[in-house]
Amino acid sequence: MASIWQGHHVRLRAVEPEDWTMFHEANRDDQVSRAAERIPFPQSREAVRRWTEQTATQEPTNDHFRWVLVDADDEPVGTINTHSCDRHSGTFSYGVAVLPAAQGRGYAPEAIRLALRYFFAELGYQKTTVHVYEFNTGSRTLHEALGFVQEGRLRRMVFTADRHWDTLVYGLTKEEFTATQAAELPPFPSPSTSHPAPTPLA
């Protein structure tokens, strides 16, 4: 069965309540937290469990959505979420995080490609923009390898490790994605006339 959410190495799926253990593990890693936003106060297992349960059942609004990345063994290895979605202008942003033990296996770039393909080819968006902290060399290298163009630098936008850091702005258009990244994914499922979809119920 063809699925737009299936890549060569990773699959995107919705958050399930049992994923709280992965989110709790990520929260305990300071480098994961720092790269995503900032190192927070410690969170209890119960707090993370409740947040995950709420996320698993909440309806998407304004095309904001959170997926969980699962590997070939169906084990959760990270998350990607879209935000700042503007249908009128056709622009959106996202954040991605992969557990340290699962990094270096190509999960992050493939998850990004899957999410971008859906937003470009199914929802009609035309550009994505991401903000990357200057100290996050891994994310900078990742996005540059994906063809993102550095479009700006916002000076002294985040404070961590006893100093202020710049935020780098990267952008990628639909045309740039199609030209350089779309072919890295399994073939895009096309509408089929040989297996008509069931008629919607009244």
C-alpha positions as CSV (number, residue, x, y, z in Angstrom):
1,M,0.0,0.0,0.0
2,A,1.5,3.3,-1.1
3,S,1.7,6.1,1.5
4,I,2.9,9.6,1.2
5,W,4.3,9.3,4.7
6,Q,6.7,6.5,4.0
7,G,10.3,7.2,3.1
8,H,13.2,4.8,2.4
9,H,14.4,4.8,6.1
10,V,11.7,6.5,8.1
11,R,7.9,6.9,8.3
12,L,5.9,9.8,9.7
13,R,2.9,9.0,11.8
14,A,0.6,10.8,14.2
15,V,1.6,11.1,17.9
16,E,0.3,8.2,20.1
17,P,-0.2,8.4,23.9
18,E,2.6,5.8,24.4
19,D,5.1,8.1,22.7
20,W,5.5,10.0,26.0
21,T,8.6,7.9,26.9
22,M,10.4,9.2,23.8
23,F,9.5,12.8,24.5
24,H,10.5,12.4,28.1
25,E,13.9,11.0,27.0
26,A,14.4,13.9,24.6
27,N,13.5,16.4,27.4
28,R,16.2,15.0,29.6
29,D,18.9,15.6,26.9
30,D,20.1,19.2,27.3
31,Q,21.6,19.4,23.8
32,V,18.2,18.3,22.2
33,S,16.4,20.9,24.3
34,R,18.9,23.7,23.7
35,A,18.8,23.1,19.9
36,A,15.0,23.2,19.9
37,E,14.5,26.2,22.1
38,R,16.1,26.3,25.5
39,I,16.9,24.1,28.5
40,P,13.7,24.0,30.5
41,F,13.0,23.2,34.2
42,P,12.7,19.4,34.7
43,Q,9.4,17.9,33.7
44,S,7.8,15.0,35.6
45,R,6.9,11.8,33.8
46,E,3.2,12.6,34.5
47,A,3.5,16.1,33.0
48,V,5.0,14.7,29.8
49,R,2.5,11.8,29.7
50,R,-0.4,14.3,29.9
51,W,1.1,16.6,27.2
52,T,1.5,13.6,24.9
53,E,-2.0,12.4,25.4
54,Q,-3.3,15.8,24.7
55,T,-1.2,16.1,21.6
56,A,-2.3,12.7,20.3
57,T,-6.0,13.6,20.4
58,Q,-6.0,17.3,19.4
59,E,-7.3,18.3,16.0
60,P,-4.9,20.1,13.6
61,T,-5.5,23.8,13.4
62,N,-4.1,26.1,10.7
63,D,-2.0,23.2,9.3
64,H,0.0,23.0,12.5
65,F,0.8,19.3,13.0
66,R,3.2,17.1,14.9
67,W,4.4,13.8,13.6
68,V,6.6,11.1,15.2
69,L,9.4,9.6,13.1
70,V,9.5,5.8,13.3
71,D,12.3,3.6,11.9
72,A,12.0,0.3,10.0
73,D,11.3,-1.5,13.3
74,D,8.4,0.9,14.0
75,E,10.4,2.4,16.9
76,P,10.0,6.2,17.5
77,V,13.2,8.0,16.9
78,G,12.2,11.7,16.7
79,T,9.6,14.3,15.9
80,I,8.8,17.0,13.3
81,N,6.2,19.7,13.6
82,T,4.9,22.5,11.4
83,H,4.1,25.9,12.6
84,S,3.7,29.6,11.5
85,C,1.6,28.4,8.5
86,D,0.2,31.1,6.3
87,R,-2.1,29.8,3.6
88,H,-2.6,33.2,2.0
89,S,1.1,33.7,1.4
90,G,1.8,29.9,1.1
91,T,4.6,29.9,3.7
92,F,5.3,27.8,6.7
93,S,8.0,26.8,9.2
94,Y,8.8,23.6,11.1
95,G,11.0,22.1,13.7
96,V,12.7,18.7,13.8
97,A,14.5,16.7,16.5
98,V,16.0,13.2,16.4
99,L,17.0,11.3,19.5
100,P,20.8,11.3,19.9
101,A,21.1,7.5,19.6
102,A,19.3,7.6,16.3
103,Q,21.2,10.5,14.7
104,G,23.5,10.1,11.7
105,R,21.2,7.6,9.9
106,G,19.4,9.9,7.5
107,Y,16.2,10.2,9.5
108,A,16.1,14.0,9.8
109,P,16.6,14.8,6.1
110,E,14.1,12.2,5.0
111,A,11.5,13.4,7.5
112,I,11.9,17.0,6.3
113,R,11.5,15.9,2.7
114,L,8.4,13.9,3.5
115,A,6.8,16.9,5.4
116,L,7.8,19.4,2.7
117,R,6.5,17.2,-0.1
118,Y,3.1,17.0,1.6
119,F,2.9,20.8,2.2
120,F,4.0,21.6,-1.4
121,A,2.3,19.0,-3.4
122,E,-0.9,18.4,-1.4
123,L,-1.6,21.6,0.5
124,G,-0.3,24.1,-2.1
125,Y,2.3,25.9,0.0
126,Q,5.1,27.5,-2.0
127,K,8.0,28.2,0.5
128,T,9.3,27.1,3.9
129,T,11.5,29.1,6.2
130,V,13.4,27.8,9.3
131,H,15.3,29.5,12.1
132,V,18.5,27.8,13.2
133,Y,20.6,28.9,16.1
134,E,24.2,29.7,15.0
135,F,25.7,27.2,17.5
136,N,23.6,24.4,16.0
137,T,26.2,23.4,13.3
138,G,24.5,20.0,12.7
139,S,21.2,21.7,11.7
140,R,23.0,24.3,9.6
141,T,24.9,21.5,7.7
142,L,21.6,19.6,7.3
143,H,19.6,22.4,5.8
144,E,22.4,23.6,3.6
145,A,22.7,20.0,2.3
146,L,19.0,20.0,1.6
147,G,19.4,23.1,-0.6
148,F,18.2,25.7,1.8
149,V,19.5,29.3,1.2
150,Q,20.6,31.4,4.1
151,E,18.5,34.5,3.7
152,G,19.4,36.4,6.8
153,R,21.0,36.6,10.3
154,L,19.1,37.9,13.4
155,R,21.7,39.1,15.8
156,R,21.7,38.1,19.5
157,M,18.3,36.4,19.5
158,V,18.8,33.6,22.0
159,F,20.6,33.3,25.3
160,T,22.1,30.0,26.4
161,A,25.4,28.8,27.9
162,D,26.0,32.3,29.4
163,R,26.0,34.2,26.1
164,H,23.7,35.5,23.3
165,W,23.7,33.8,19.9
166,D,22.5,34.8,16.5
167,T,19.6,33.1,14.7
168,L,20.2,32.2,11.1
169,V,17.2,32.3,8.7
170,Y,17.1,29.6,5.9
171,G,14.5,29.3,3.1
172,L,13.6,26.9,0.4
173,T,11.0,27.3,-2.3
174,K,8.7,24.7,-3.8
175,E,10.6,24.9,-7.1
176,E,14.0,24.4,-5.4
177,F,12.6,21.4,-3.5
178,T,11.2,19.8,-6.6
179,A,14.4,20.3,-8.5
180,T,16.8,19.0,-5.9
181,Q,15.1,16.9,-3.2
182,A,11.8,15.3,-4.4
183,A,13.6,12.6,-6.3
184,E,15.3,11.4,-3.0
185,L,11.9,10.1,-1.8
186,P,9.9,7.0,-3.0
187,P,7.6,7.8,-5.9
188,F,4.8,10.2,-5.0
189,P,1.4,8.3,-4.8
190,S,-0.7,9.6,-7.8
191,P,-4.5,9.5,-8.1
192,S,-5.6,6.1,-9.5
193,T,-8.5,5.5,-11.9
194,S,-8.1,1.7,-11.8
195,H,-9.2,1.6,-8.1
196,P,-11.9,4.2,-7.7
197,A,-12.3,5.5,-4.2
198,P,-15.6,4.7,-2.4
199,T,-18.4,7.2,-2.9
200,P,-18.6,9.5,0.2
201,L,-21.5,8.8,2.4
202,A,-24.2,11.4,2.6
